Amino acid sequence: MHAAQSVLVVGGTGRTGSRVVQQLLARGLEVRVVVRSSAKLAPELMNIPRLKVTEASLLALSAPELQRLVSGCDAVISCLGHVLGFKGIFGAPRDLVTCAVTRLCEAIEAQRPRTPIKFIVMSSVSVHRSNGLDARRSAFERAFLWVLCRLVPPARDNQRAAEFLLEQVGTRHPFVEWVVIRPDTLLEGDVTPYAVHAEIVDSLFSPGCTNMANVAHVMCELVTNASLWSQWKYQLPVVVNDQRSTPAIGP
Ligand SMILES: NC(=O)c1ccc[n+]([C@@H]2O[C@H](COP(=O)([O-])OP(=O)(O)OC[C@H]3O[C@@H](n4cnc5c(N)ncnc54)[C@H](OP(=O)(O)O)[C@@H]3O)[C@@H](O)[C@H]2O)c1
C-alpha cells in the first residue's frame, strides 16, 4: 500500500487556505500547516492526527526549519495573501508571497528530493504573463496593471512571485515543478462546476468570479491527479466558475 501523500500548506488559516486544508484532509492526505495562530484553525481539525500544525510566523523561520517542514512532502501549496486593510496592504512584509515562495523553493532544493515537489501558488488574474502571452488582454489593461503593480504592493508581490517561478525556477528544475493558479473575484460558496483556462477570459473591468471552494478543489486535484498535473504544470491557469459552455471540472 502507498503511504498517503503529504502536503505543506502555507496561508492555511485564510479564506481559501482553510478550504484547501479541509479538502486535502477529506481526501485522506497528510497535511502540514504553518500558522501564526492555531486558534484560527477550525476546532474539529485539531483532533485529526493527519494534520500537523507548526505555530510560527512563516518568514521568521530559519532555512533549516523550512527544510524540515518540506522534507518528505509531495506538494507545497501557498494560499498566502496580504491581510485586507491599510497596514496589510502597505505595511511589511510587502514581499510576503515572493519571499515565501523563494524561500520554500530554496528549502526544497536543499533537500534534493528524489522526485520533484509540486508547488502550487494562489495568485490572481491581475498577474500578467509577459512576452506576448495573455494576448487577450488589451493594451489599456496592460497599462493599468503596470500602474497597479507600482502603486499596490500586493499586486506587485503576486506578479513577482509568478515571475520568480517563470524565470528563476523555470521548466527544467530538477526538484520543483509548479503551477500558479489565477482565480478571479473570490466568492464564498461550495464546490460548483468550474472551468480552467490557459488564458485570461474576462476583462479586468468586467470580472468573472471564482468560488474559493473551487480554487481549493482544483489545487487538491492537481496534487492527486497526475494527468491534470502534467496538463497544467509550468502554467498560470485561470480558474473561474463555469457560466459558459466550456469544459468544466467539479463535483
Ligand atoms: N480577494 C479576491 O477577490 C482575490 C481574488 C483573486 C486572488 N486573490 C489572491 O488570493 C490570495 C489569497 O486570498 P484569501 O482571500 O484566501 O487570503 P486571506 O483570507 O487574506 O488569507 C491570507 C493568509 O495569509 C496569511 N498571512 C498574511 N500575512 C502573513 C504574514 N505576514 N506572515 C504569515 N502569514 C501571513 C494569513 O495568516 P493569518 O490568518 O495569520 O492572518 C492567512 O492565512 C491572495 O494572494 C490574493 O491576492 C484574491
The ligand as a Tripos MOL2 file, in Angstrom:
@<TRIPOS>MOLECULE
LIG
   48    52     1     0     0
SMALL
NO_CHARGES

@<TRIPOS>ATOM
      1 N1         -9.8420   38.8780   -2.7590 N.am      1 LIG1
      2 C1        -10.0100   38.4620   -4.0070 C.2       1 LIG1
      3 O1        -11.0660   38.6080   -4.6240 O.2       1 LIG1
      4 C2         -8.8680   37.7610   -4.6970 C.ar      1 LIG1
      5 C3         -9.0800   37.3840   -5.9890 C.ar      1 LIG1
      6 C4         -8.0990   36.6630   -6.6310 C.ar      1 LIG1
      7 C5         -6.9380   36.3560   -5.9790 C.ar      1 LIG1
      8 N2         -6.7020   36.7420   -4.6940 N.ar      1 LIG1
      9 C6         -5.4290   36.3610   -4.0610 C.3       1 LIG1
     10 O2         -5.6370   35.1650   -3.3350 O.3       1 LIG1
     11 C7         -4.7200   35.0660   -2.2590 C.3       1 LIG1
     12 C8         -5.4190   34.5280   -1.0170 C.3       1 LIG1
     13 O3         -6.6190   35.2090   -0.7960 O.3       1 LIG1
     14 P1         -7.5340   34.8900    0.5020 P.3       1 LIG1
     15 O4         -8.6210   35.9210    0.4750 O.co2     1 LIG1
     16 O5         -7.8630   33.4580    0.5730 O.co2     1 LIG1
     17 O6         -6.4800   35.2290    1.6670 O.3       1 LIG1
     18 P2         -6.7620   35.6170    3.2050 P.3       1 LIG1
     19 O7         -8.0630   35.0790    3.6840 O.co2     1 LIG1
     20 O8         -6.4960   37.0730    3.3880 O.co2     1 LIG1
     21 O9         -5.6050   34.7750    3.9270 O.3       1 LIG1
     22 C9         -4.3010   35.2030    3.8980 C.3       1 LIG1
     23 C10        -3.4260   34.1470    4.5680 C.3       1 LIG1
     24 O10        -2.0700   34.6490    4.5520 O.3       1 LIG1
     25 C11        -1.5820   34.6660    5.9010 C.3       1 LIG1
     26 N3         -0.6810   35.7900    6.1150 N.ar      1 LIG1
     27 C12        -0.9290   37.1040    5.8840 C.ar      1 LIG1
     28 N4          0.1400   37.8430    6.2290 N.ar      1 LIG1
     29 C13         1.0820   36.9730    6.7000 C.ar      1 LIG1
     30 C14         2.4060   37.1140    7.2000 C.ar      1 LIG1
     31 N5          2.9850   38.3070    7.2980 N.pl3     1 LIG1
     32 N6          3.0730   36.0110    7.5900 N.ar      1 LIG1
     33 C15         2.4980   34.7900    7.5060 C.ar      1 LIG1
     34 N7          1.2400   34.5740    7.0330 N.ar      1 LIG1
     35 C16         0.5520   35.6570    6.6310 C.ar      1 LIG1
     36 C17        -2.8190   34.8140    6.7740 C.3       1 LIG1
     37 O11        -2.4950   34.3720    8.0730 O.3       1 LIG1
     38 P3         -3.3190   34.9010    9.3730 P.3       1 LIG1
     39 O12        -4.6110   34.0930    9.3650 O.co2     1 LIG1
     40 O13        -2.4160   34.5680   10.4860 O.co2     1 LIG1
     41 O14        -3.5550   36.3760    9.1560 O.co2     1 LIG1
     42 C18        -3.8010   33.8980    6.0300 C.3       1 LIG1
     43 O15        -3.5610   32.5530    6.3370 O.3       1 LIG1
     44 C19        -4.1010   36.4600   -2.1390 C.3       1 LIG1
     45 O16        -2.7590   36.3850   -2.6440 O.3       1 LIG1
     46 C20        -4.9160   37.3420   -3.0440 C.3       1 LIG1
     47 O17        -4.0820   38.3070   -3.6870 O.3       1 LIG1
     48 C21        -7.6690   37.4340   -4.0330 C.ar      1 LIG1
@<TRIPOS>BOND
     1     1     2 1
     2     2     3 2
     3     2     4 1
     4     4     5 ar
     5     4    48 ar
     6     5     6 ar
     7     6     7 ar
     8     7     8 ar
     9     8     9 1
    10     8    48 ar
    11     9    10 1
    12     9    46 1
    13    10    11 1
    14    11    12 1
    15    11    44 1
    16    12    13 1
    17    13    14 1
    18    14    15 2
    19    14    16 1
    20    14    17 1
    21    17    18 1
    22    18    19 2
    23    18    20 1
    24    18    21 1
    25    21    22 1
    26    22    23 1
    27    23    24 1
    28    23    42 1
    29    24    25 1
    30    25    26 1
    31    25    36 1
    32    26    27 ar
    33    26    35 ar
    34    27    28 ar
    35    28    29 ar
    36    29    30 ar
    37    29    35 ar
    38    30    31 1
    39    30    32 ar
    40    32    33 ar
    41    33    34 ar
    42    34    35 ar
    43    36    37 1
    44    36    42 1
    45    37    38 1
    46    38    39 2
    47    38    40 1
    48    38    41 1
    49    42    43 1
    50    44    45 1
    51    44    46 1
    52    46    47 1
@<TRIPOS>SUBSTRUCTURE
     1 LIG1         1 GROUP 0 **** ****
